[in-house]
Amino acid sequence: MTAYIGLHEQYALVSPQTFVDRFTQRWTEEFNMPASEPLKKLWRIMANTYQQSIIATAQDQPSRWRVLQPPTGSGKTMGAVVYAALQAEHNAGVTDGVKPVGVMIVTRLKAQVDEVVLQINSYVGRVVAIADHTDHRATPEQLANSAIVVITHEAYTRAKETLSGVNADRWHRLTNWCGGRRLLTIVDEALANVVKHSQVKLDELSRVIGHITHEMRLSYPREVKALETLREEMLFHAGVNDGFRIGTALAWAAGDSPAVVDLSSLRAEMRKLPYDRMIGKDDDKERDRLAKRYDKTLVAAEELLDQHAFMALKGSEHTLNSSALAVPLELPGPVVLDATAGVDLMYDLMEDRADIIPTPRGVRDYSNVTLHVARTERIGKTAMEELAAARFAALQENLAQRLSPEQQVLFVVHKRVEHLVPAADDLGVKAASATHWGAVDGSNEFKDYDTAVIIGLPFRDHVWGTNVFFAFQGVQGDEWHDNPSWKGHVNVRELLQQRHLAASIVQAIGRVRLRKVIDVQGHCAPTDVFIVLPTGDRGSEILRYIRQELPNVSVQDWSFEPDGPQVRVRRSGLPHERLVTYMAHRSPGRTYMNLIGREFGLKPHQRKDLQKTLRDENHATSLALKALGVTYGSEGKGKGAKSFLLKAV
């Protein structure tokens, strides 16, 4: 059945009942999962929301963000695929005077873009969807002829920059097609980087200014003067901060900066400088690394002068900061599918620009999930990097006594310590894998794993909370910096931190098999989650939000002390995938073998065995490293010889 709407024109719409029927068929027959009445009710809400958004866009109503919060494992991504496919089928059957509907889908990763496109086209039986990302750039003709375009979050969050810059034509091609404007935008998962953060460090700005040559000063006097004025302002506010030990303080409001300048020409000239030779080297890779680093500072400096700015003091480091929404809120028909919308404060900060659609009761029941909770005081990135070796040894000893041989374990940790997690042989389990914050959201790679272990949380600093609040609510005066309250919340910065951590944890937990429904009550197969939370009120509040998002989850105390008595455990040598992970997260340049030996606790004979492996260019480890741009090398002879892994820029 096709429904039509319109004041002056008519549009082909997918009937919500058609969507529910077709999606139920796919859910039960293709994926072999039960479709409960609460699930079907949720799917109807999804279809109605898509239709309402299309109608509102077609009628030029003010853009509102409609936020659906289907719990993990309720078919939000698969539903988006089926809805888009049905829309393409309806478009093919329109009669004269009825306009087809174009759809844009936004998902987190390029691999997910390709998978969504494949599923839509397979469902329809012909090419109706096209991917557009850096590895697969669609032609203008393909974009114009495709009812469905699928892009990444990064492309979407760059919309504001694109709309005002040289790539405006490309954004127009994404949001329009031969059928007119695309009337529906489906955003799968919460938008990453929805707020653009800009920061200049005082010492780094001084360093960049010091590299400006005499010739550049003559050619770009206005640009240089603006940078020097910016530095003078930072020095003044840094003196105030040092004197009064102020955490954050407003430097200027938007429109009141000491200078506004276009630094693009100066940036182009400075990118040509031989930075490597300035520090006594002759290394093209080092030159490129420094050029990118200093250019990043210049980009941020221009943004700060064009926006509001506030000074912040963290330890002894002075920074100037600003923020802006990276996503235009007035884009066509945005509908967000976000399982953690209930705890993400961003939607509350959007106020009347967002509608959070309630989820019906009984869609999921997580009573088969056991959450084992331990507490400790320091669980952020710095503490984890400092204490990783001892903590992972204690973790290995603890888990080895609790896990059974058939279990499959996913560790979620900070990137810089991912290579140190225990291996399957260390734990005596069937499989053990690791991922890190920033790479875990939306992944289906570990959907059959029965256990998740989360140690180390992705804290944000107070500058992040201030930036997010200002981007949505506008700049606040110095009084707010001392008392950051909002709508009855005494400390909205702390609330942002708690909600961010809770949402991140729920996303991580949702990567393992609790995402799969096994009966009409919405249960999953038995699943264990081990997590270390902060002590005190912060940890208790985070746990409260987790319980809210995982109805009926069983919570138990976990007898684990990350910083208890030191333990000694046997490790299964150096699994070579650990080395590949370690080098994947290293910066370009040389990493000497003595550092690798210390990092992994290798004995002399183990280090020699590893070097022998690395000298074999056809070994699986060497090939995996080569794919990362990493090669084995050495310098010197005899006892003074040094071996290293060299990572290209």
C-alpha positions as CSV (number, residue, x, y, z in Angstrom):
1,M,0.0,0.0,0.0
2,T,1.3,3.5,-0.8
3,A,0.1,6.6,1.1
4,Y,0.3,10.1,-0.3
5,I,0.6,13.4,1.3
6,G,1.1,17.0,0.2
7,L,-0.3,20.4,0.0
8,H,0.9,21.2,-3.5
9,E,2.7,18.0,-4.2
10,Q,2.4,14.3,-3.2
11,Y,5.1,12.0,-2.0
12,A,5.3,8.2,-1.9
13,L,5.4,6.9,1.7
14,V,6.0,3.5,3.1
15,S,3.0,2.3,5.1
16,P,4.1,1.6,8.8
17,Q,2.1,-1.6,8.7
18,T,3.9,-2.7,5.5
19,F,7.2,-2.0,7.3
20,V,6.2,-4.0,10.4
21,D,5.1,-7.0,8.3
22,R,8.1,-7.1,6.1
23,F,10.6,-6.5,8.9
24,T,8.9,-9.2,11.1
25,Q,9.3,-11.6,8.2
26,R,13.0,-10.8,7.9
27,W,13.5,-10.9,11.7
28,T,11.9,-14.3,12.2
29,E,12.8,-16.1,8.9
30,E,16.2,-14.7,7.9
31,F,17.7,-14.0,11.4
32,N,15.7,-16.7,13.3
33,M,14.8,-14.5,16.2
34,P,11.4,-14.2,17.9
35,A,9.2,-11.1,17.3
36,S,7.4,-10.1,20.4
37,E,4.5,-7.7,20.6
38,P,6.6,-5.0,22.3
39,L,9.2,-5.4,19.5
40,K,6.5,-5.0,16.8
41,K,5.2,-1.9,18.7
42,L,8.7,-0.4,18.7
43,W,9.0,-1.1,14.9
44,R,5.8,0.7,14.2
45,I,7.0,3.7,16.3
46,M,10.2,3.7,14.2
47,A,8.2,3.6,10.9
48,N,5.8,6.3,12.1
49,T,8.8,8.5,13.2
50,Y,10.4,8.1,9.7
51,Q,7.1,9.1,8.1
52,Q,6.6,12.1,10.3
53,S,10.0,13.3,9.6
54,I,9.5,13.0,5.8
55,I,6.2,14.8,6.0
56,A,7.7,17.7,8.1
57,T,10.6,18.1,5.7
58,A,8.4,18.0,2.6
59,Q,6.2,20.7,4.1
60,D,9.2,22.9,5.1
61,Q,8.4,22.7,8.8
62,P,11.2,23.8,11.1
63,S,13.8,21.0,11.4
64,R,13.5,18.9,14.6
65,W,15.8,16.0,15.6
66,R,13.6,13.0,16.3
67,V,15.5,10.6,18.6
68,L,14.6,6.9,18.8
69,Q,16.2,4.9,21.5
70,P,15.7,1.2,20.5
71,P,17.6,-0.9,23.0
72,T,20.6,-3.0,21.8
73,G,19.4,-6.0,19.9
74,S,16.0,-4.6,18.9
75,G,16.8,-4.2,15.2
76,K,17.5,-0.5,14.8
77,T,20.1,-0.9,12.0
78,M,18.4,-3.8,10.3
79,G,15.2,-1.8,10.5
80,A,16.8,1.2,8.8
81,V,18.0,-1.1,6.0
82,V,14.5,-2.6,5.4
83,Y,12.8,0.8,5.6
84,A,15.2,2.3,3.1
85,A,14.8,-0.7,0.8
86,L,11.0,-0.5,1.0
87,Q,11.2,3.2,0.2
88,A,13.3,2.5,-2.9
89,E,10.6,-0.1,-4.0
90,H,7.9,2.4,-3.5
91,N,9.8,5.0,-5.5
92,A,10.0,2.6,-8.4
93,G,6.2,2.3,-8.5
94,V,5.2,6.0,-8.3
95,T,2.7,7.4,-10.8
96,D,2.7,10.7,-12.5
97,G,2.4,13.6,-10.1
98,V,3.7,11.6,-7.1
99,K,7.2,12.4,-6.0
100,P,9.7,9.7,-4.8
101,V,11.4,10.1,-1.4
102,G,15.2,10.1,-1.1
103,V,17.0,8.9,2.0
104,M,20.4,9.5,3.5
105,I,21.8,7.0,6.1
106,V,24.7,8.0,8.4
107,T,26.7,5.3,10.2
108,R,29.9,5.3,12.1
109,L,32.5,3.4,10.1
110,K,33.3,3.0,6.4
111,A,32.9,-0.8,6.7
112,Q,29.4,-0.3,8.2
113,V,28.6,2.0,5.3
114,D,29.5,-0.7,2.8
115,E,27.6,-3.4,4.7
116,V,24.4,-1.3,4.9
117,V,24.6,-0.6,1.1
118,L,25.1,-4.3,0.4
119,Q,22.1,-5.3,2.5
120,I,19.8,-2.7,1.0
121,N,20.7,-3.6,-2.6
122,S,20.5,-7.3,-1.8
123,Y,17.0,-6.8,-0.3
124,V,15.7,-4.9,-3.3
125,G,17.5,-7.1,-5.8
126,R,19.1,-4.2,-7.7
127,V,21.3,-1.2,-7.0
128,V,19.3,1.5,-5.3
129,A,21.8,2.6,-2.6
130,I,25.3,4.0,-3.0
131,A,28.2,4.5,-0.6
132,D,30.1,7.7,-0.4
133,H,33.3,7.8,1.7
134,T,37.0,8.3,1.3
135,D,37.6,4.7,0.1
136,H,34.6,4.7,-2.2
137,R,33.7,8.1,-3.5
138,A,30.5,8.1,-5.5
139,T,30.3,10.1,-8.7
140,P,27.9,13.0,-9.1
141,E,25.9,10.9,-11.5
142,Q,25.6,8.0,-9.0
143,L,24.5,10.3,-6.2
144,A,21.9,11.9,-8.4
145,N,20.5,8.6,-9.5
146,S,20.5,6.8,-6.1
147,A,17.4,7.0,-3.9
148,I,19.6,6.0,-0.9
149,V,23.0,7.4,-0.1
150,V,25.0,6.1,2.9
151,I,27.8,8.1,4.4
152,T,29.9,8.1,7.6
153,H,29.5,10.2,10.7
154,E,32.7,12.0,9.9
155,A,31.2,13.3,6.6
156,Y,28.0,14.3,8.3
157,T,29.7,16.2,11.2
158,R,31.7,18.1,8.7
159,A,28.5,19.5,7.2
160,K,28.9,22.9,8.8
161,E,32.4,23.4,7.4
162,T,31.3,22.0,4.1
163,L,28.3,24.3,3.7
164,S,30.4,27.4,4.2
165,G,33.5,26.2,2.3
166,V,34.7,25.1,-1.1
167,N,33.0,21.7,-0.9
168,A,29.5,23.1,-0.6
169,D,28.6,21.6,-4.0
170,R,29.5,18.1,-2.7
171,W,27.2,18.5,0.3
172,H,24.4,19.7,-2.0
173,R,24.9,16.5,-4.1
174,L,24.6,14.4,-1.0
175,T,21.4,16.0,0.2
176,N,19.7,16.2,-3.2
177,W,19.1,13.8,-6.0
178,C,17.1,13.5,-9.2
179,G,13.9,13.2,-7.1
180,G,14.6,16.5,-5.4
181,R,15.7,17.0,-1.8
182,R,16.3,14.0,0.3
183,L,13.6,14.1,2.9
184,L,14.9,11.7,5.5
185,T,18.2,11.4,7.3
186,I,18.7,8.3,9.5
187,V,21.6,8.6,11.9
188,D,22.6,5.2,13.2
189,E,24.1,5.5,16.7
190,A,24.9,8.8,18.5
191,L,26.8,11.2,16.4
192,A,30.5,11.1,17.1
193,N,32.2,14.5,17.4
194,V,28.9,16.4,17.2
195,V,30.8,19.3,19.0
196,K,34.0,20.6,17.4
197,H,36.6,21.4,20.0
198,S,39.3,24.0,19.4
199,Q,42.4,24.4,21.6
200,V,45.7,26.3,21.5
201,K,48.4,25.6,24.1
202,L,50.3,28.7,25.1
203,D,53.8,27.0,24.7
204,E,52.9,25.5,21.4
205,L,51.6,28.9,20.0
206,S,54.9,30.5,21.1
207,R,56.8,27.7,19.3
208,V,54.8,28.2,16.1
209,I,55.3,32.0,16.1
210,G,59.1,31.4,16.6
211,H,59.2,29.5,13.3
212,I,57.7,32.3,11.3
213,T,60.5,33.6,9.0
214,H,61.5,37.2,8.4
215,E,60.2,36.9,4.8
216,M,56.8,35.6,6.0
217,R,56.5,38.5,8.5
218,L,57.0,40.9,5.6
219,S,54.5,39.1,3.3
220,Y,51.8,38.4,6.0
221,P,52.0,41.3,8.5
222,R,48.3,41.1,9.4
223,E,48.3,37.4,10.0
224,V,51.5,37.5,12.1
225,K,50.1,40.5,14.1
226,A,46.9,38.5,14.9
227,L,48.9,35.5,16.2
228,E,51.1,37.7,18.3
229,T,48.0,39.5,19.7
230,L,46.5,36.1,20.5
231,R,49.7,35.1,22.3
232,E,49.7,38.4,24.3
233,E,46.1,37.8,25.3
234,M,46.9,34.3,26.4
235,L,49.9,35.5,28.5
236,F,47.6,38.1,30.2
237,H,45.0,35.5,31.1
238,A,47.6,33.0,32.1
239,G,49.0,35.5,34.6
240,V,45.5,35.9,36.0
241,N,45.0,32.2,36.2
242,D,48.3,31.7,37.9
243,G,47.6,34.4,40.4
244,F,44.2,33.2,41.4
245,R,44.5,29.5,40.4
246,I,41.4,29.7,38.3
247,G,40.3,26.5,36.5
248,T,38.5,28.1,33.6
249,A,37.6,31.7,32.8
250,L,36.1,33.5,29.8
251,A,38.6,35.3,27.6
252,W,36.1,36.8,25.2
253,A,32.6,36.3,23.8
254,A,31.9,35.6,20.2
255,G,32.5,38.8,18.2
256,D,34.8,40.3,20.8
257,S,38.0,38.6,20.0
258,P,41.1,40.9,19.6
259,A,41.5,40.0,15.9
260,V,39.8,38.1,13.1
261,V,42.0,36.7,10.3
262,D,42.2,34.2,7.5
263,L,45.5,32.2,8.1
264,S,45.2,29.9,5.0
265,S,48.0,31.6,3.0
266,L,50.4,31.8,5.9
267,R,49.6,28.2,6.7
268,A,50.4,27.1,3.2
269,E,53.8,28.8,3.4
270,M,54.6,27.4,6.8
271,R,53.8,23.9,5.7
272,K,56.8,24.2,3.3
273,L,59.4,24.9,6.1
274,P,62.2,22.4,6.7
275,Y,61.3,21.7,10.3
276,D,63.5,18.6,10.4
277,R,66.6,20.6,9.6
278,M,65.7,23.3,12.2
279,I,66.2,20.6,14.9
280,G,69.3,19.1,13.3
281,K,67.8,16.2,11.4
282,D,67.4,15.3,7.8
283,D,64.2,13.3,7.9
284,D,61.2,13.9,5.5
285,K,58.9,12.0,7.8
286,E,59.8,14.1,10.8
287,R,59.4,17.3,8.7
288,D,55.9,16.2,7.7
289,R,55.0,15.3,11.3
290,L,56.0,18.7,12.6
291,A,54.3,20.5,9.7
292,K,51.0,18.8,10.5
293,R,51.4,19.5,14.2
294,Y,52.1,23.2,13.8
295,D,49.4,23.6,11.1
296,K,46.9,22.1,13.6
297,T,47.8,24.9,16.0
298,L,47.2,27.5,13.3
299,V,43.8,26.1,12.4
300,A,42.8,26.2,16.0
301,A,44.1,29.7,16.4
302,E,41.9,30.9,13.5
303,E,38.9,29.2,15.0
304,L,39.4,30.7,18.4
305,L,39.7,34.2,17.0
306,D,36.5,33.6,15.1
307,Q,34.5,32.3,18.1
308,H,34.3,32.7,21.9
309,A,37.2,31.6,23.9
310,F,38.0,30.7,27.5
311,M,41.3,30.1,29.3
312,A,41.8,26.9,31.2
313,L,44.6,25.7,33.6
314,K,45.3,22.0,33.9
315,G,48.2,21.4,36.1
316,S,50.7,23.9,34.9
317,E,49.5,24.0,31.2
318,H,47.6,27.0,30.0
319,T,45.2,26.5,27.1
320,L,42.7,28.7,25.2
321,N,39.6,26.8,24.2
322,S,36.4,27.2,22.1
323,S,33.7,25.0,20.7
324,A,30.9,25.0,18.1
325,L,28.4,22.6,16.8
326,A,29.9,20.6,14.0
327,V,26.5,19.6,12.7
328,P,23.9,22.0,11.3
329,L,20.7,21.4,13.2
330,E,18.6,22.4,10.2
331,L,19.4,19.5,8.0
332,P,16.7,17.5,6.2
333,G,14.5,15.2,8.4
334,P,17.1,13.9,10.9
335,V,16.1,10.8,12.9
336,V,18.7,9.4,15.3
337,L,18.8,5.8,16.4
338,D,20.6,5.8,19.7
339,A,20.4,3.0,22.2
340,T,21.9,5.2,24.9
341,A,19.8,8.3,24.2
342,G,18.2,7.9,27.7
343,V,21.5,8.8,29.4
344,D,23.1,11.1,26.8
345,L,22.7,14.7,28.1
346,M,23.3,16.1,24.6
347,Y,19.7,15.6,23.7
348,D,18.6,17.5,26.8
349,L,20.9,20.3,25.9
350,M,19.3,20.6,22.5
351,E,16.0,21.3,24.3
352,D,13.1,22.2,21.9
353,R,15.2,21.2,18.9
354,A,15.0,17.5,19.7
355,D,12.1,15.1,20.5
356,I,13.0,11.9,22.3
357,I,10.5,9.3,21.3
358,P,9.6,6.9,24.2
359,T,10.4,3.2,23.9
360,P,7.6,0.8,24.8
361,R,8.0,-1.4,27.9
362,G,9.1,-5.0,27.6
363,V,11.2,-4.8,24.4
364,R,14.2,-6.3,26.2
365,D,14.8,-8.0,29.5
366,Y,18.5,-8.3,30.6
367,S,17.9,-10.6,33.7
368,N,20.3,-13.1,32.1
369,V,23.1,-10.5,32.2
370,T,25.3,-10.5,35.4
371,L,27.2,-7.3,36.0
372,H,30.2,-7.9,38.3
373,V,31.3,-4.6,39.8
374,A,34.5,-3.7,41.5
375,R,35.6,-0.2,42.6
376,T,38.9,1.8,42.6
377,E,39.9,5.4,42.9
378,R,42.0,5.9,39.7
379,I,40.6,4.4,36.6
380,G,41.3,6.9,33.9
381,K,43.8,6.8,31.0
382,T,46.8,8.2,32.9
383,A,46.4,5.8,35.8
384,M,45.9,2.8,33.5
385,E,49.0,3.6,31.5
386,E,51.0,4.0,34.7
387,L,49.7,0.9,36.5
388,A,48.9,-1.4,33.5
389,A,51.4,-4.1,34.1
390,A,50.5,-4.7,37.7
391,R,46.7,-4.3,37.1
392,F,46.6,-6.7,34.2
393,A,48.6,-9.3,36.2
394,A,46.0,-9.0,39.0
395,L,43.2,-9.1,36.5
396,Q,44.6,-12.3,34.9
397,E,44.9,-14.1,38.2
398,N,41.4,-13.1,39.2
399,L,39.6,-14.0,36.0
400,A,41.5,-17.2,35.5
401,Q,39.8,-18.5,38.7
402,R,36.3,-17.4,37.6
403,L,36.1,-18.1,33.9
404,S,35.4,-21.5,32.3
405,P,37.2,-23.0,29.3
406,E,34.3,-22.5,26.9
407,Q,34.0,-18.7,27.5
408,Q,34.8,-16.1,24.9
409,V,36.1,-12.8,26.5
410,L,36.1,-9.2,25.1
411,F,38.3,-6.7,26.9
412,V,37.5,-3.0,26.5
413,V,40.4,-0.8,27.6
414,H,42.4,2.3,26.7
415,K,44.2,2.2,23.4
416,R,47.7,2.6,24.8
417,V,47.4,-0.5,27.0
418,E,45.4,-2.7,24.6
419,H,48.4,-4.8,23.8
420,L,48.8,-5.8,27.4
421,V,45.5,-7.6,28.0
422,P,45.7,-11.3,28.9
423,A,45.5,-13.8,26.0
424,A,43.2,-16.8,25.8
425,D,45.9,-19.1,26.9
426,D,46.7,-16.9,29.9
427,L,43.1,-17.2,31.1
428,G,42.4,-20.8,30.0
429,V,39.4,-19.7,27.8
430,K,38.2,-20.4,24.3
431,A,38.9,-16.9,23.0
432,A,40.0,-13.5,24.2
433,S,40.0,-10.3,22.1
434,A,40.6,-6.7,22.9
435,T,39.3,-3.4,21.6
436,H,39.6,0.2,22.8
437,W,37.5,3.2,23.5
438,G,36.7,5.0,20.3
439,A,36.7,1.8,18.2
440,V,34.0,-0.2,20.0
441,D,30.8,1.7,19.3
442,G,28.5,0.0,16.7
443,S,30.8,-3.0,16.1
444,N,29.2,-6.4,15.6
445,E,32.5,-8.3,15.5
446,F,32.1,-9.7,19.0
447,K,28.4,-10.5,18.9
448,D,28.9,-14.2,19.9
449,Y,31.2,-13.5,22.9
450,D,29.6,-14.3,26.2
451,T,31.8,-12.1,28.5
452,A,32.9,-8.5,28.5
453,V,35.6,-7.1,30.8
454,I,35.9,-3.3,31.1
455,I,38.9,-1.8,33.0
456,G,39.8,1.8,32.4
457,L,37.2,4.4,31.6
458,P,37.2,7.2,28.9
459,F,37.1,10.2,31.2
460,R,36.9,13.7,29.8
461,D,38.4,16.7,31.4
462,H,36.5,19.8,32.6
463,V,37.3,21.6,29.4
464,W,35.4,19.1,27.4
465,G,32.3,19.5,29.6
466,T,32.5,23.3,29.3
467,N,32.9,23.1,25.5
468,V,29.9,20.8,25.1
469,F,27.6,23.0,27.3
470,F,28.7,26.2,25.5
471,A,28.1,24.7,22.0
472,F,24.5,23.9,22.8
473,Q,23.6,26.5,25.4
474,G,25.7,29.4,24.5
475,V,28.7,31.1,26.2
476,Q,28.4,31.6,30.0
477,G,30.1,34.2,32.1
478,D,32.8,33.7,34.8
479,E,30.2,33.1,37.5
480,W,29.1,29.9,35.7
481,H,32.7,28.7,35.5
482,D,32.7,28.7,39.3
483,N,29.2,27.3,39.7
484,P,28.3,25.3,36.5
485,S,24.6,24.8,37.3
486,W,21.8,24.2,34.8
487,K,18.1,23.4,35.3
488,G,18.4,22.3,38.9
489,H,21.7,20.4,38.3
490,V,24.3,21.7,40.7
491,N,27.2,20.7,38.5
492,V,26.3,20.1,34.8
493,R,30.0,19.5,33.9
494,E,30.0,16.5,36.4
495,L,26.6,15.4,35.0
496,L,28.0,15.4,31.5
497,Q,30.9,13.3,32.7
498,Q,28.7,10.8,34.4
499,R,26.3,10.5,31.5
500,H,29.2,10.2,28.9
501,L,30.8,7.4,30.9
502,A,27.5,5.6,31.4
503,A,26.6,5.8,27.7
504,S,30.1,4.6,26.7
505,I,29.9,1.6,29.1
506,V,26.5,0.6,27.8
507,Q,27.7,0.8,24.2
508,A,30.7,-1.4,25.1
509,I,28.5,-3.9,27.0
510,G,26.3,-4.1,23.9
511,R,29.0,-5.5,21.7
512,V,28.8,-9.0,23.2
513,R,25.9,-11.5,22.9
514,L,23.4,-9.7,25.1
515,R,22.5,-7.9,21.9
516,K,20.8,-11.1,20.5
517,V,17.1,-11.8,21.5
518,I,16.4,-15.5,22.2
519,D,12.7,-15.4,23.3
520,V,9.6,-13.3,23.1
521,Q,10.3,-11.9,26.6
522,G,13.4,-10.2,25.2
523,H,16.0,-12.2,27.0
524,C,19.5,-12.9,25.8
525,A,21.7,-15.9,26.5
526,P,23.6,-15.8,29.8
527,T,26.2,-13.1,29.7
528,D,28.9,-11.9,32.2
529,V,30.2,-8.4,32.4
530,F,33.1,-7.5,34.7
531,I,33.7,-3.8,35.2
532,V,35.8,-1.5,37.5
533,L,33.9,1.7,38.4
534,P,35.1,4.8,40.3
535,T,34.6,4.9,44.0
536,G,32.2,7.3,45.6
537,D,29.1,9.1,44.3
538,R,30.4,9.2,40.7
539,G,30.6,5.4,40.5
540,S,27.2,5.0,42.1
541,E,25.6,7.4,39.7
542,I,27.2,5.7,36.7
543,L,25.9,2.3,38.0
544,R,22.4,3.8,38.4
545,Y,22.4,4.9,34.7
546,I,23.6,1.4,33.6
547,R,20.7,-0.2,35.5
548,Q,18.3,2.2,33.8
549,E,19.5,1.3,30.4
550,L,19.7,-2.5,31.0
551,P,16.3,-3.4,32.7
552,N,16.5,-6.2,35.2
553,V,20.3,-6.6,34.9
554,S,21.7,-8.6,37.9
555,V,24.4,-6.7,39.8
556,Q,26.9,-8.4,42.0
557,D,30.0,-7.3,43.9
558,W,33.2,-8.4,42.2
559,S,36.0,-9.2,44.7
560,F,38.8,-7.7,42.7
561,E,41.4,-5.1,43.8
562,P,43.3,-3.6,40.8
563,D,45.9,-2.2,43.1
564,G,46.0,-4.9,45.8
565,P,49.0,-7.0,46.7
566,Q,51.3,-7.6,43.8
567,V,50.9,-10.9,42.0
568,R,53.1,-12.8,39.6
569,V,51.5,-14.6,36.7
570,R,52.8,-16.6,33.8
571,R,52.2,-15.1,30.4
572,S,52.2,-17.1,27.2
573,G,55.2,-15.4,25.7
574,L,54.5,-12.7,23.2
575,P,51.5,-13.4,21.0
576,H,52.5,-11.7,17.8
577,E,49.1,-10.0,17.5
578,R,49.9,-8.1,20.6
579,L,53.0,-6.6,18.9
580,V,50.9,-5.7,15.9
581,T,48.4,-4.0,18.2
582,Y,51.2,-2.2,20.0
583,M,52.7,-0.8,16.8
584,A,49.3,0.1,15.3
585,H,48.9,2.6,18.2
586,R,52.5,3.9,18.1
587,S,53.4,7.3,16.5
588,P,55.5,7.3,13.3
589,G,59.2,6.8,13.8
590,R,61.5,4.3,15.4
591,T,60.6,2.0,18.3
592,Y,63.7,0.2,19.5
593,M,63.7,-3.4,20.5
594,N,64.9,-2.8,24.0
595,L,61.8,-0.7,24.6
596,I,59.6,-3.5,23.1
597,G,61.4,-6.0,25.4
598,R,60.7,-3.9,28.5
599,E,57.0,-3.2,27.5
600,F,56.3,-6.9,27.1
601,G,58.6,-8.2,29.8
602,L,60.6,-10.3,27.4
603,K,63.5,-12.4,28.5
604,P,66.7,-12.3,26.4
605,H,65.9,-15.5,24.6
606,Q,62.4,-14.4,23.9
607,R,63.6,-11.1,22.4
608,K,66.1,-13.0,20.2
609,D,63.3,-15.3,19.0
610,L,61.2,-12.2,18.2
611,Q,64.0,-10.6,16.2
612,K,64.5,-13.8,14.3
613,T,60.8,-13.7,13.4
614,L,60.9,-10.1,12.3
615,R,63.9,-10.7,10.0
616,D,61.7,-13.1,8.0
617,E,59.9,-10.8,5.6
618,N,57.3,-13.5,4.8
619,H,56.4,-14.3,8.3
620,A,52.7,-13.5,9.2
621,T,53.8,-11.0,11.8
622,S,56.1,-9.2,9.4
623,L,53.4,-9.1,6.8
624,A,50.9,-7.8,9.4
625,L,53.3,-5.1,10.5
626,K,54.1,-4.2,6.8
627,A,50.4,-3.5,6.3
628,L,50.7,-0.9,9.0
629,G,53.7,0.7,7.3
630,V,56.1,-0.9,9.9
631,T,59.4,-2.5,8.9
632,Y,62.3,-4.1,10.9
633,G,65.7,-2.5,10.7
634,S,69.0,-2.1,12.6
635,E,71.9,0.3,12.9
636,G,75.5,-0.2,14.0
637,K,77.6,-3.3,14.3
638,G,78.7,-5.7,17.0
639,K,77.7,-4.9,20.7
640,G,76.7,-1.4,19.7
641,A,74.1,-2.6,17.2
642,K,70.5,-1.5,17.8
643,S,67.5,-3.1,16.2
644,F,64.2,-1.3,15.8
645,L,60.8,-1.2,14.2
646,L,60.3,1.8,11.9
647,K,56.8,3.1,11.4
648,A,56.2,5.3,8.4
649,V,54.1,8.5,8.6
